[in-house]
């Protein structure tokens, strides 16, 4: 008689469910015209990095995890709580959760550009700023 096996835990969101939101995020990242943004995977979800440093990732179909300073995070959550928020898991971490259904494309691109500047190597940031971008 075969031993019963423990049921495997299915992920609550399959990566394919994340692709429509990620497609929009990729378009916003492309609109920034910033160099060295690359597609990646983080925790089994689509993500982006700049020169190998984490920039953002899809958490759920409508939720993006985006790097930012703790000060900026507090400001965003206070001033636009329908767009920006955090869960207990992200308290004290320099990343904010973004509701993609609530953010406009130009603001999303702007936030990605700010995250890029924070995460990119200083030399790359200086090169881009010297070109006036």
C-alpha positions in Angstrom: 0.0 0.0 0.0 1.4 3.4 -1.0 2.1 6.0 1.7 -0.2 9.0 1.4 1.8 12.1 0.5 1.2 15.6 1.9 -0.7 17.8 -0.6 1.5 20.2 -2.4 0.8 23.9 -1.8 -0.2 25.6 -5.0 0.9 29.1 -5.5 -2.0 31.5 -5.2 -1.0 33.3 -8.4 0.5 31.6 -11.4 3.2 33.7 -13.2 1.0 33.7 -16.3 -1.6 35.6 -14.3 1.0 38.3 -13.7 1.9 38.9 -17.3 -0.8 41.4 -18.3 0.3 43.7 -15.4 4.0 43.1 -16.1 3.5 44.0 -19.8 2.2 47.4 -18.7 5.2 47.8 -16.2 7.6 46.9 -19.0 6.0 49.5 -21.3 6.4 52.1 -18.5 10.0 51.1 -18.0 10.7 51.4 -21.7 9.1 54.8 -21.7 11.7 56.0 -19.2 14.4 55.4 -21.9 16.8 54.5 -19.1 19.6 52.1 -19.8 20.5 48.7 -18.4 17.0 47.7 -17.3 16.7 43.9 -17.6 14.0 41.4 -17.2 14.5 38.9 -14.4 12.6 36.6 -12.0 12.2 37.2 -8.2 10.4 34.7 -6.0 9.1 33.0 -9.1 7.5 36.2 -10.4 8.5 38.6 -13.3 10.8 41.3 -12.1 13.3 43.9 -13.4 16.8 44.8 -12.4 19.2 47.5 -13.2 22.8 46.2 -13.7 21.8 43.2 -11.5 20.2 45.2 -8.7 16.6 44.6 -7.9 14.2 47.3 -9.2 10.7 45.9 -9.1 8.6 42.7 -9.2 5.1 41.7 -9.7 3.6 40.4 -6.4 0.0 39.8 -7.6 -1.8 40.5 -10.8 -2.6 44.1 -9.7 0.3 44.6 -7.2 3.8 45.8 -8.0 6.7 45.9 -5.5 8.8 48.9 -6.3 12.0 50.0 -4.6 12.0 53.4 -2.9 13.4 55.2 0.1 11.6 54.8 3.4 10.9 58.5 3.5 9.4 58.5 0.0 7.4 55.4 0.8 5.8 57.2 3.8 5.1 60.3 1.7 3.5 58.2 -1.1 1.3 56.2 1.3 0.1 59.3 3.1 -0.6 61.3 -0.1 -2.0 58.6 -2.4 -3.2 55.6 -0.2 -5.4 54.3 -3.0 -2.3 53.7 -5.1 0.6 53.1 -2.6 0.5 50.9 0.5 2.4 48.3 2.4 1.7 45.0 4.2 3.4 43.9 7.5 5.9 42.0 5.4 7.2 45.3 3.8 7.3 47.4 7.0 10.8 48.9 7.4 11.8 47.7 3.9 12.7 50.3 1.2 9.9 49.2 -1.2 6.3 50.2 -1.7 3.4 48.2 -3.0 1.6 49.8 -6.0 -1.9 49.1 -7.2 -1.5 49.0 -10.9 -5.2 49.6 -11.5 -5.0 52.9 -9.7 -1.8 54.4 -11.1 -1.6 56.3 -14.4 1.0 55.3 -16.9 3.0 58.5 -16.7 3.2 58.3 -12.9 4.2 54.6 -13.1 7.0 55.5 -15.5 8.1 58.4 -13.2 8.2 56.1 -10.1 10.2 53.5 -12.1 12.7 56.2 -13.1 13.1 57.3 -9.4 13.6 53.6 -8.4 16.1 53.3 -11.3 18.1 56.3 -10.0 18.1 54.8 -6.5 19.2 51.3 -7.6 21.5 52.0 -10.5 25.3 52.2 -10.0 26.4 55.8 -9.3 28.6 55.8 -12.5 25.6 54.9 -14.7 23.4 57.5 -13.0 26.1 60.2 -13.6 26.4 59.1 -17.3 22.7 59.4 -17.8 22.5 62.8 -16.0 25.4 64.1 -18.1 23.4 63.3 -21.2 20.5 65.4 -19.8 18.0 62.5 -19.2 
